[in-house]
Amino acid sequence: MEPQFNPAGQTENWQTKVKRFIKETVRVIRVTKKPGKTEYLSIVKVTGIGILLIGLLGFLIFLIKQLLF
């Protein structure tokens, strides 16, 4: 891992990295929000469709392999 440089041209020590990480984490937590019911349901639907399609594709590949060999 390369050392990171701040604008003053000095390498950051571990305390500065930890402070910066905590500051960025707090900023992200402030920006995030709990999804509403409609947003949650649409995410569940899209995820479920994706899981079903991947499972169907895997089953079809397995079936073709069993029939050919």
mmCIF file of the N, C-alpha and C atoms, coordinates in Angstrom:
data_MODEL
# 
_entry.id   MODEL 
# 
loop_
_atom_site.group_PDB 
_atom_site.id 
_atom_site.type_symbol 
_atom_site.label_atom_id 
_atom_site.label_alt_id 
_atom_site.label_comp_id 
_atom_site.label_asym_id 
_atom_site.label_entity_id 
_atom_site.label_seq_id 
_atom_site.pdbx_PDB_ins_code 
_atom_site.Cartn_x 
_atom_site.Cartn_y 
_atom_site.Cartn_z 
_atom_site.occupancy 
_atom_site.B_iso_or_equiv 
_atom_site.pdbx_formal_charge 
_atom_site.auth_seq_id 
_atom_site.auth_comp_id 
_atom_site.auth_asym_id 
_atom_site.auth_atom_id 
_atom_site.pdbx_PDB_model_num 
ATOM 1   N N  . MET A 1 1  ? 0.843   -1.172  0.000   1.00 0.00 ? 1  MET A N  1 
ATOM 2   C CA . MET A 1 1  ? 0.000   0.000   0.000   1.00 0.00 ? 1  MET A CA 1 
ATOM 3   C C  . MET A 1 1  ? 0.889   1.236   0.000   1.00 0.00 ? 1  MET A C  1 
ATOM 4   N N  . GLU A 1 2  ? 0.619   2.155   -0.903  1.00 0.00 ? 2  GLU A N  1 
ATOM 5   C CA . GLU A 1 2  ? 1.414   3.367   -0.993  1.00 0.00 ? 2  GLU A CA 1 
ATOM 6   C C  . GLU A 1 2  ? 1.019   4.340   0.112   1.00 0.00 ? 2  GLU A C  1 
ATOM 7   N N  . PRO A 1 3  ? 1.992   5.077   0.638   1.00 0.00 ? 3  PRO A N  1 
ATOM 8   C CA . PRO A 1 3  ? 1.623   6.092   1.630   1.00 0.00 ? 3  PRO A CA 1 
ATOM 9   C C  . PRO A 1 3  ? 0.856   7.221   0.983   1.00 0.00 ? 3  PRO A C  1 
ATOM 10  N N  . GLN A 1 4  ? -0.155  7.711   1.676   1.00 0.00 ? 4  GLN A N  1 
ATOM 11  C CA . GLN A 1 4  ? -0.958  8.808   1.148   1.00 0.00 ? 4  GLN A CA 1 
ATOM 12  C C  . GLN A 1 4  ? -0.370  10.125  1.600   1.00 0.00 ? 4  GLN A C  1 
ATOM 13  N N  . PHE A 1 5  ? -0.441  11.112  0.745   1.00 0.00 ? 5  PHE A N  1 
ATOM 14  C CA . PHE A 1 5  ? 0.131   12.408  1.056   1.00 0.00 ? 5  PHE A CA 1 
ATOM 15  C C  . PHE A 1 5  ? -0.969  13.430  1.227   1.00 0.00 ? 5  PHE A C  1 
ATOM 16  N N  . ASN A 1 6  ? -0.818  14.286  2.222   1.00 0.00 ? 6  ASN A N  1 
ATOM 17  C CA . ASN A 1 6  ? -1.753  15.372  2.419   1.00 0.00 ? 6  ASN A CA 1 
ATOM 18  C C  . ASN A 1 6  ? -1.242  16.595  1.662   1.00 0.00 ? 6  ASN A C  1 
ATOM 19  N N  . PRO A 1 7  ? -2.020  17.663  1.587   1.00 0.00 ? 7  PRO A N  1 
ATOM 20  C CA . PRO A 1 7  ? -1.585  18.834  0.814   1.00 0.00 ? 7  PRO A CA 1 
ATOM 21  C C  . PRO A 1 7  ? -0.259  19.429  1.266   1.00 0.00 ? 7  PRO A C  1 
ATOM 22  N N  . ALA A 1 8  ? 0.132   19.245  2.535   1.00 0.00 ? 8  ALA A N  1 
ATOM 23  C CA . ALA A 1 8  ? 1.390   19.806  3.015   1.00 0.00 ? 8  ALA A CA 1 
ATOM 24  C C  . ALA A 1 8  ? 2.586   18.985  2.542   1.00 0.00 ? 8  ALA A C  1 
ATOM 25  N N  . GLY A 1 9  ? 2.326   17.816  1.943   1.00 0.00 ? 9  GLY A N  1 
ATOM 26  C CA . GLY A 1 9  ? 3.404   16.986  1.428   1.00 0.00 ? 9  GLY A CA 1 
ATOM 27  C C  . GLY A 1 9  ? 3.957   16.001  2.438   1.00 0.00 ? 9  GLY A C  1 
ATOM 28  N N  . GLN A 1 10 ? 3.320   15.860  3.593   1.00 0.00 ? 10 GLN A N  1 
ATOM 29  C CA . GLN A 1 10 ? 3.780   14.926  4.610   1.00 0.00 ? 10 GLN A CA 1 
ATOM 30  C C  . GLN A 1 10 ? 2.900   13.680  4.580   1.00 0.00 ? 10 GLN A C  1 
ATOM 31  N N  . THR A 1 11 ? 3.486   12.545  4.959   1.00 0.00 ? 11 THR A N  1 
ATOM 32  C CA . THR A 1 11 ? 2.693   11.311  5.003   1.00 0.00 ? 11 THR A CA 1 
ATOM 33  C C  . THR A 1 11 ? 1.773   11.348  6.211   1.00 0.00 ? 11 THR A C  1 
ATOM 34  N N  . GLU A 1 12 ? 0.599   10.713  6.058   1.00 0.00 ? 12 GLU A N  1 
ATOM 35  C CA . GLU A 1 12 ? -0.374  10.678  7.150   1.00 0.00 ? 12 GLU A CA 1 
ATOM 36  C C  . GLU A 1 12 ? -0.007  9.574   8.139   1.00 0.00 ? 12 GLU A C  1 
ATOM 37  N N  . ASN A 1 13 ? -0.152  9.842   9.416   1.00 0.00 ? 13 ASN A N  1 
ATOM 38  C CA . ASN A 1 13 ? 0.062   8.785   10.401  1.00 0.00 ? 13 ASN A CA 1 
ATOM 39  C C  . ASN A 1 13 ? -1.256  8.065   10.644  1.00 0.00 ? 13 ASN A C  1 
ATOM 40  N N  . TRP A 1 14 ? -1.227  7.031   11.455  1.00 0.00 ? 14 TRP A N  1 
ATOM 41  C CA . TRP A 1 14 ? -2.431  6.207   11.624  1.00 0.00 ? 14 TRP A CA 1 
ATOM 42  C C  . TRP A 1 14 ? -3.526  6.954   12.370  1.00 0.00 ? 14 TRP A C  1 
ATOM 43  N N  . GLN A 1 15 ? -3.179  7.874   13.251  1.00 0.00 ? 15 GLN A N  1 
ATOM 44  C CA . GLN A 1 15 ? -4.213  8.625   13.967  1.00 0.00 ? 15 GLN A CA 1 
ATOM 45  C C  . GLN A 1 15 ? -5.009  9.506   13.002  1.00 0.00 ? 15 GLN A C  1 
ATOM 46  N N  . THR A 1 16 ? -4.310  10.125  12.064  1.00 0.00 ? 16 THR A N  1 
ATOM 47  C CA . THR A 1 16 ? -4.980  10.972  11.080  1.00 0.00 ? 16 THR A CA 1 
ATOM 48  C C  . THR A 1 16 ? -5.891  10.129  10.191  1.00 0.00 ? 16 THR A C  1 
ATOM 49  N N  . LYS A 1 17 ? -5.432  8.936   9.819   1.00 0.00 ? 17 LYS A N  1 
ATOM 50  C CA . LYS A 1 17 ? -6.252  8.053   8.982   1.00 0.00 ? 17 LYS A CA 1 
ATOM 51  C C  . LYS A 1 17 ? -7.514  7.622   9.722   1.00 0.00 ? 17 LYS A C  1 
ATOM 52  N N  . VAL A 1 18 ? -7.371  7.304   11.008  1.00 0.00 ? 18 VAL A N  1 
ATOM 53  C CA . VAL A 1 18 ? -8.531  6.880   11.799  1.00 0.00 ? 18 VAL A CA 1 
ATOM 54  C C  . VAL A 1 18 ? -9.522  8.039   11.939  1.00 0.00 ? 18 VAL A C  1 
ATOM 55  N N  . LYS A 1 19 ? -9.022  9.232   12.222  1.00 0.00 ? 19 LYS A N  1 
ATOM 56  C CA . LYS A 1 19 ? -9.899  10.400  12.350  1.00 0.00 ? 19 LYS A CA 1 
ATOM 57  C C  . LYS A 1 19 ? -10.630 10.679  11.040  1.00 0.00 ? 19 LYS A C  1 
ATOM 58  N N  . ARG A 1 20 ? -9.906  10.581  9.921   1.00 0.00 ? 20 ARG A N  1 
ATOM 59  C CA . ARG A 1 20 ? -10.524 10.826  8.618   1.00 0.00 ? 20 ARG A CA 1 
ATOM 60  C C  . ARG A 1 20 ? -11.586 9.768   8.324   1.00 0.00 ? 20 ARG A C  1 
ATOM 61  N N  . PHE A 1 21 ? -11.285 8.495   8.667   1.00 0.00 ? 21 PHE A N  1 
ATOM 62  C CA . PHE A 1 21 ? -12.245 7.420   8.450   1.00 0.00 ? 21 PHE A CA 1 
ATOM 63  C C  . PHE A 1 21 ? -13.516 7.654   9.262   1.00 0.00 ? 21 PHE A C  1 
ATOM 64  N N  . ILE A 1 22 ? -13.362 8.034   10.527  1.00 0.00 ? 22 ILE A N  1 
ATOM 65  C CA . ILE A 1 22 ? -14.524 8.283   11.387  1.00 0.00 ? 22 ILE A CA 1 
ATOM 66  C C  . ILE A 1 22 ? -15.345 9.446   10.840  1.00 0.00 ? 22 ILE A C  1 
ATOM 67  N N  . LYS A 1 23 ? -14.671 10.509  10.398  1.00 0.00 ? 23 LYS A N  1 
ATOM 68  C CA . LYS A 1 23 ? -15.369 11.671  9.852   1.00 0.00 ? 23 LYS A CA 1 
ATOM 69  C C  . LYS A 1 23 ? -16.165 11.289  8.596   1.00 0.00 ? 23 LYS A C  1 
ATOM 70  N N  . GLU A 1 24 ? -15.558 10.501  7.706   1.00 0.00 ? 24 GLU A N  1 
ATOM 71  C CA . GLU A 1 24 ? -16.261 10.066  6.495   1.00 0.00 ? 24 GLU A CA 1 
ATOM 72  C C  . GLU A 1 24 ? -17.420 9.125   6.823   1.00 0.00 ? 24 GLU A C  1 
ATOM 73  N N  . THR A 1 25 ? -17.229 8.260   7.824   1.00 0.00 ? 25 THR A N  1 
ATOM 74  C CA . THR A 1 25 ? -18.300 7.339   8.222   1.00 0.00 ? 25 THR A CA 1 
ATOM 75  C C  . THR A 1 25 ? -19.494 8.106   8.776   1.00 0.00 ? 25 THR A C  1 
ATOM 76  N N  . VAL A 1 26 ? -19.247 9.100   9.611   1.00 0.00 ? 26 VAL A N  1 
ATOM 77  C CA . VAL A 1 26 ? -20.338 9.912   10.166  1.00 0.00 ? 26 VAL A CA 1 
ATOM 78  C C  . VAL A 1 26 ? -21.063 10.648  9.046   1.00 0.00 ? 26 VAL A C  1 
ATOM 79  N N  . ARG A 1 27 ? -20.320 11.154  8.062   1.00 0.00 ? 27 ARG A N  1 
ATOM 80  C CA . ARG A 1 27 ? -20.935 11.859  6.936   1.00 0.00 ? 27 ARG A CA 1 
ATOM 81  C C  . ARG A 1 27 ? -21.852 10.919  6.147   1.00 0.00 ? 27 ARG A C  1 
ATOM 82  N N  . VAL A 1 28 ? -21.395 9.695   5.900   1.00 0.00 ? 28 VAL A N  1 
ATOM 83  C CA . VAL A 1 28 ? -22.213 8.732   5.152   1.00 0.00 ? 28 VAL A CA 1 
ATOM 84  C C  . VAL A 1 28 ? -23.472 8.376   5.931   1.00 0.00 ? 28 VAL A C  1 
ATOM 85  N N  . ILE A 1 29 ? -23.346 8.176   7.235   1.00 0.00 ? 29 ILE A N  1 
ATOM 86  C CA . ILE A 1 29 ? -24.509 7.822   8.054   1.00 0.00 ? 29 ILE A CA 1 
ATOM 87  C C  . ILE A 1 29 ? -25.537 8.952   8.058   1.00 0.00 ? 29 ILE A C  1 
ATOM 88  N N  . ARG A 1 30 ? -25.074 10.197  8.059   1.00 0.00 ? 30 ARG A N  1 
ATOM 89  C CA . ARG A 1 30 ? -26.003 11.332  8.022   1.00 0.00 ? 30 ARG A CA 1 
ATOM 90  C C  . ARG A 1 30 ? -26.745 11.414  6.695   1.00 0.00 ? 30 ARG A C  1 
ATOM 91  N N  . VAL A 1 31 ? -26.087 11.029  5.601   1.00 0.00 ? 31 VAL A N  1 
ATOM 92  C CA . VAL A 1 31 ? -26.692 11.148  4.274   1.00 0.00 ? 31 VAL A CA 1 
ATOM 93  C C  . VAL A 1 31 ? -27.685 10.013  4.009   1.00 0.00 ? 31 VAL A C  1 
ATOM 94  N N  . THR A 1 32 ? -27.417 8.820   4.549   1.00 0.00 ? 32 THR A N  1 
ATOM 95  C CA . THR A 1 32 ? -28.276 7.673   4.259   1.00 0.00 ? 32 THR A CA 1 
ATOM 96  C C  . THR A 1 32 ? -29.635 7.823   4.924   1.00 0.00 ? 32 THR A C  1 
ATOM 97  N N  . LYS A 1 33 ? -30.631 7.150   4.343   1.00 0.00 ? 33 LYS A N  1 
ATOM 98  C CA . LYS A 1 33 ? -31.973 7.184   4.908   1.00 0.00 ? 33 LYS A CA 1 
ATOM 99  C C  . LYS A 1 33 ? -32.609 5.807   4.762   1.00 0.00 ? 33 LYS A C  1 
ATOM 100 N N  . LYS A 1 34 ? -33.587 5.548   5.593   1.00 0.00 ? 34 LYS A N  1 
ATOM 101 C CA . LYS A 1 34 ? -34.312 4.288   5.548   1.00 0.00 ? 34 LYS A CA 1 
ATOM 102 C C  . LYS A 1 34 ? -35.237 4.322   4.337   1.00 0.00 ? 34 LYS A C  1 
ATOM 103 N N  . PRO A 1 35 ? -35.263 3.244   3.528   1.00 0.00 ? 35 PRO A N  1 
ATOM 104 C CA . PRO A 1 35 ? -36.145 3.252   2.356   1.00 0.00 ? 35 PRO A CA 1 
ATOM 105 C C  . PRO A 1 35 ? -37.613 3.190   2.763   1.00 0.00 ? 35 PRO A C  1 
ATOM 106 N N  . GLY A 1 36 ? -38.465 3.814   1.953   1.00 0.00 ? 36 GLY A N  1 
ATOM 107 C CA . GLY A 1 36 ? -39.900 3.752   2.182   1.00 0.00 ? 36 GLY A CA 1 
ATOM 108 C C  . GLY A 1 36 ? -40.451 2.397   1.778   1.00 0.00 ? 36 GLY A C  1 
ATOM 109 N N  . LYS A 1 37 ? -41.734 2.199   2.026   1.00 0.00 ? 37 LYS A N  1 
ATOM 110 C CA . LYS A 1 37 ? -42.347 0.901   1.740   1.00 0.00 ? 37 LYS A CA 1 
ATOM 111 C C  . LYS A 1 37 ? -42.304 0.573   0.248   1.00 0.00 ? 37 LYS A C  1 
ATOM 112 N N  . THR A 1 38 ? -42.637 1.544   -0.613  1.00 0.00 ? 38 THR A N  1 
ATOM 113 C CA . THR A 1 38 ? -42.654 1.276   -2.053  1.00 0.00 ? 38 THR A CA 1 
ATOM 114 C C  . THR A 1 38 ? -41.247 1.010   -2.575  1.00 0.00 ? 38 THR A C  1 
ATOM 115 N N  . GLU A 1 39 ? -40.261 1.779   -2.089  1.00 0.00 ? 39 GLU A N  1 
ATOM 116 C CA . GLU A 1 39 ? -38.880 1.556   -2.520  1.00 0.00 ? 39 GLU A CA 1 
ATOM 117 C C  . GLU A 1 39 ? -38.400 0.176   -2.068  1.00 0.00 ? 39 GLU A C  1 
ATOM 118 N N  . TYR A 1 40 ? -38.721 -0.191  -0.837  1.00 0.00 ? 40 TYR A N  1 
ATOM 119 C CA . TYR A 1 40 ? -38.324 -1.498  -0.306  1.00 0.00 ? 40 TYR A CA 1 
ATOM 120 C C  . TYR A 1 40 ? -38.948 -2.627  -1.122  1.00 0.00 ? 40 TYR A C  1 
ATOM 121 N N  . LEU A 1 41 ? -40.239 -2.514  -1.423  1.00 0.00 ? 41 LEU A N  1 
ATOM 122 C CA . LEU A 1 41 ? -40.912 -3.564  -2.192  1.00 0.00 ? 41 LEU A CA 1 
ATOM 123 C C  . LEU A 1 41 ? -40.327 -3.691  -3.597  1.00 0.00 ? 41 LEU A C  1 
ATOM 124 N N  . SER A 1 42 ? -39.984 -2.577  -4.224  1.00 0.00 ? 42 SER A N  1 
ATOM 125 C CA . SER A 1 42 ? -39.395 -2.663  -5.563  1.00 0.00 ? 42 SER A CA 1 
ATOM 126 C C  . SER A 1 42 ? -38.009 -3.311  -5.503  1.00 0.00 ? 42 SER A C  1 
ATOM 127 N N  . ILE A 1 43 ? -37.233 -3.017  -4.459  1.00 0.00 ? 43 ILE A N  1 
ATOM 128 C CA . ILE A 1 43 ? -35.923 -3.662  -4.309  1.00 0.00 ? 43 ILE A CA 1 
ATOM 129 C C  . ILE A 1 43 ? -36.094 -5.161  -4.104  1.00 0.00 ? 43 ILE A C  1 
ATOM 130 N N  . VAL A 1 44 ? -37.073 -5.556  -3.290  1.00 0.00 ? 44 VAL A N  1 
ATOM 131 C CA . VAL A 1 44 ? -37.326 -6.982  -3.045  1.00 0.00 ? 44 VAL A CA 1 
ATOM 132 C C  . VAL A 1 44 ? -37.744 -7.680  -4.342  1.00 0.00 ? 44 VAL A C  1 
ATOM 133 N N  . LYS A 1 45 ? -38.603 -7.035  -5.134  1.00 0.00 ? 45 LYS A N  1 
ATOM 134 C CA . LYS A 1 45 ? -39.042 -7.631  -6.397  1.00 0.00 ? 45 LYS A CA 1 
ATOM 135 C C  . LYS A 1 45 ? -37.887 -7.822  -7.363  1.00 0.00 ? 45 LYS A C  1 
ATOM 136 N N  . VAL A 1 46 ? -37.076 -6.787  -7.539  1.00 0.00 ? 46 VAL A N  1 
ATOM 137 C CA . VAL A 1 46 ? -35.954 -6.878  -8.478  1.00 0.00 ? 46 VAL A CA 1 
ATOM 138 C C  . VAL A 1 46 ? -34.953 -7.933  -8.021  1.00 0.00 ? 46 VAL A C  1 
ATOM 139 N N  . THR A 1 47 ? -34.674 -7.978  -6.715  1.00 0.00 ? 47 THR A N  1 
ATOM 140 C CA . THR A 1 47 ? -33.739 -8.974  -6.188  1.00 0.00 ? 47 THR A CA 1 
ATOM 141 C C  . THR A 1 47 ? -34.294 -10.383 -6.376  1.00 0.00 ? 47 THR A C  1 
ATOM 142 N N  . GLY A 1 48 ? -35.582 -10.561 -6.100  1.00 0.00 ? 48 GLY A N  1 
ATOM 143 C CA . GLY A 1 48 ? -36.200 -11.873 -6.272  1.00 0.00 ? 48 GLY A CA 1 
ATOM 144 C C  . GLY A 1 48 ? -36.175 -12.336 -7.717  1.00 0.00 ? 48 GLY A C  1 
ATOM 145 N N  . ILE A 1 49 ? -36.485 -11.435 -8.644  1.00 0.00 ? 49 ILE A N  1 
ATOM 146 C CA . ILE A 1 49 ? -36.438 -11.781 -10.071 1.00 0.00 ? 49 ILE A CA 1 
ATOM 147 C C  . ILE A 1 49 ? -35.022 -12.168 -10.470 1.00 0.00 ? 49 ILE A C  1 
ATOM 148 N N  . GLY A 1 50 ? -34.027 -11.424 -9.978  1.00 0.00 ? 50 GLY A N  1 
ATOM 149 C CA . GLY A 1 50 ? -32.633 -11.752 -10.296 1.00 0.00 ? 50 GLY A CA 1 
ATOM 150 C C  . GLY A 1 50 ? -32.237 -13.118 -9.775  1.00 0.00 ? 50 GLY A C  1 
ATOM 151 N N  . ILE A 1 51 ? -32.627 -13.429 -8.547  1.00 0.00 ? 51 ILE A N  1 
ATOM 152 C CA . ILE A 1 51 ? -32.312 -14.743 -7.970  1.00 0.00 ? 51 ILE A CA 1 
ATOM 153 C C  . ILE A 1 51 ? -32.984 -15.852 -8.769  1.00 0.00 ? 51 ILE A C  1 
ATOM 154 N N  . LEU A 1 52 ? -34.249 -15.640 -9.141  1.00 0.00 ? 52 LEU A N  1 
ATOM 155 C CA . LEU A 1 52 ? -34.957 -16.657 -9.929  1.00 0.00 ? 52 LEU A CA 1 
ATOM 156 C C  . LEU A 1 52 ? -34.311 -16.872 -11.293 1.00 0.00 ? 52 LEU A C  1 
ATOM 157 N N  . LEU A 1 53 ? -33.910 -15.790 -11.958 1.00 0.00 ? 53 LEU A N  1 
ATOM 158 C CA . LEU A 1 53 ? -33.276 -15.920 -13.278 1.00 0.00 ? 53 LEU A CA 1 
ATOM 159 C C  . LEU A 1 53 ? -31.937 -16.646 -13.192 1.00 0.00 ? 53 LEU A C  1 
ATOM 160 N N  . ILE A 1 54 ? -31.145 -16.328 -12.184 1.00 0.00 ? 54 ILE A N  1 
ATOM 161 C CA . ILE A 1 54 ? -29.853 -17.004 -12.029 1.00 0.00 ? 54 ILE A CA 1 
ATOM 162 C C  . ILE A 1 54 ? -30.068 -18.482 -11.698 1.00 0.00 ? 54 ILE A C  1 
ATOM 163 N N  . GLY A 1 55 ? -31.049 -18.781 -10.851 1.00 0.00 ? 55 GLY A N  1 
ATOM 164 C CA . GLY A 1 55 ? -31.354 -20.173 -10.527 1.00 0.00 ? 55 GLY A CA 1 
ATOM 165 C C  . GLY A 1 55 ? -31.859 -20.937 -11.737 1.00 0.00 ? 55 GLY A C  1 
ATOM 166 N N  . LEU A 1 56 ? -32.723 -20.300 -12.525 1.00 0.00 ? 56 LEU A N  1 
ATOM 167 C CA . LEU A 1 56 ? -33.232 -20.937 -13.740 1.00 0.00 ? 56 LEU A CA 1 
ATOM 168 C C  . LEU A 1 56 ? -32.111 -21.200 -14.730 1.00 0.00 ? 56 LEU A C  1 
ATOM 169 N N  . LEU A 1 57 ? -31.214 -20.235 -14.887 1.00 0.00 ? 57 LEU A N  1 
ATOM 170 C CA . LEU A 1 57 ? -30.085 -20.414 -15.794 1.00 0.00 ? 57 LEU A CA 1 
ATOM 171 C C  . LEU A 1 57 ? -29.199 -21.562 -15.332 1.00 0.00 ? 57 LEU A C  1 
ATOM 172 N N  . GLY A 1 58 ? -28.920 -21.633 -14.046 1.00 0.00 ? 58 GLY A N  1 
ATOM 173 C CA . GLY A 1 58 ? -28.118 -22.733 -13.512 1.00 0.00 ? 58 GLY A CA 1 
ATOM 174 C C  . GLY A 1 58 ? -28.799 -24.074 -13.701 1.00 0.00 ? 58 GLY A C  1 
ATOM 175 N N  . PHE A 1 59 ? -30.119 -24.117 -13.498 1.00 0.00 ? 59 PHE A N  1 
ATOM 176 C CA . PHE A 1 59 ? -30.855 -25.366 -13.690 1.00 0.00 ? 59 PHE A CA 1 
ATOM 177 C C  . PHE A 1 59 ? -30.831 -25.805 -15.152 1.00 0.00 ? 59 PHE A C  1 
ATOM 178 N N  . LEU A 1 60 ? -31.007 -24.841 -16.067 1.00 0.00 ? 60 LEU A N  1 
ATOM 179 C CA . LEU A 1 60 ? -30.973 -25.180 -17.492 1.00 0.00 ? 60 LEU A CA 1 
ATOM 180 C C  . LEU A 1 60 ? -29.602 -25.700 -17.910 1.00 0.00 ? 60 LEU A C  1 
ATOM 181 N N  . ILE A 1 61 ? -28.545 -25.093 -17.410 1.00 0.00 ? 61 ILE A N  1 
ATOM 182 C CA . ILE A 1 61 ? -27.197 -25.577 -17.726 1.00 0.00 ? 61 ILE A CA 1 
ATOM 183 C C  . ILE A 1 61 ? -27.003 -26.986 -17.171 1.00 0.00 ? 61 ILE A C  1 
ATOM 184 N N  . PHE A 1 62 ? -27.461 -27.220 -15.959 1.00 0.00 ? 62 PHE A N  1 
ATOM 185 C CA . PHE A 1 62 ? -27.361 -28.564 -15.358 1.00 0.00 ? 62 PHE A CA 1 
ATOM 186 C C  . PHE A 1 62 ? -28.154 -29.565 -16.180 1.00 0.00 ? 62 PHE A C  1 
ATOM 187 N N  . LEU A 1 63 ? -29.365 -29.199 -16.591 1.00 0.00 ? 63 LEU A N  1 
ATOM 188 C CA . LEU A 1 63 ? -30.224 -30.102 -17.361 1.00 0.00 ? 63 LEU A CA 1 
ATOM 189 C C  . LEU A 1 63 ? -29.596 -30.445 -18.703 1.00 0.00 ? 63 LEU A C  1 
ATOM 190 N N  . ILE A 1 64 ? -29.071 -29.443 -19.385 1.00 0.00 ? 64 ILE A N  1 
ATOM 191 C CA . ILE A 1 64 ? -28.414 -29.682 -20.683 1.00 0.00 ? 64 ILE A CA 1 
ATOM 192 C C  . ILE A 1 64 ? -27.203 -30.588 -20.513 1.00 0.00 ? 64 ILE A C  1 
ATOM 193 N N  . LYS A 1 65 ? -26.428 -30.353 -19.452 1.00 0.00 ? 65 LYS A N  1 
ATOM 194 C CA . LYS A 1 65 ? -25.254 -31.189 -19.194 1.00 0.00 ? 65 LYS A CA 1 
ATOM 195 C C  . LYS A 1 65 ? -25.668 -32.638 -18.947 1.00 0.00 ? 65 LYS A C  1 
ATOM 196 N N  . GLN A 1 66 ? -26.754 -32.858 -18.194 1.00 0.00 ? 66 GLN A N  1 
ATOM 197 C CA . GLN A 1 66 ? -27.223 -34.217 -17.900 1.00 0.00 ? 66 GLN A CA 1 
ATOM 198 C C  . GLN A 1 66 ? -27.730 -34.906 -19.167 1.00 0.00 ? 66 GLN A C  1 
ATOM 199 N N  . LEU A 1 67 ? -28.391 -34.147 -20.035 1.00 0.00 ? 67 LEU A N  1 
ATOM 200 C CA . LEU A 1 67 ? -28.935 -34.754 -21.253 1.00 0.00 ? 67 LEU A CA 1 
ATOM 201 C C  . LEU A 1 67 ? -27.846 -35.078 -22.274 1.00 0.00 ? 67 LEU A C  1 
ATOM 202 N N  . LEU A 1 68 ? -26.797 -34.273 -22.317 1.00 0.00 ? 68 LEU A N  1 
ATOM 203 C CA . LEU A 1 68 ? -25.750 -34.490 -23.319 1.00 0.00 ? 68 LEU A CA 1 
ATOM 204 C C  . LEU A 1 68 ? -24.732 -35.556 -22.893 1.00 0.00 ? 68 LEU A C  1 
ATOM 205 N N  . PHE A 1 69 ? -24.496 -35.713 -21.598 1.00 0.00 ? 69 PHE A N  1 
ATOM 206 C CA . PHE A 1 69 ? -23.447 -36.662 -21.182 1.00 0.00 ? 69 PHE A CA 1 
ATOM 207 C C  . PHE A 1 69 ? -24.022 -37.799 -20.421 1.00 0.00 ? 69 PHE A C  1 
# 
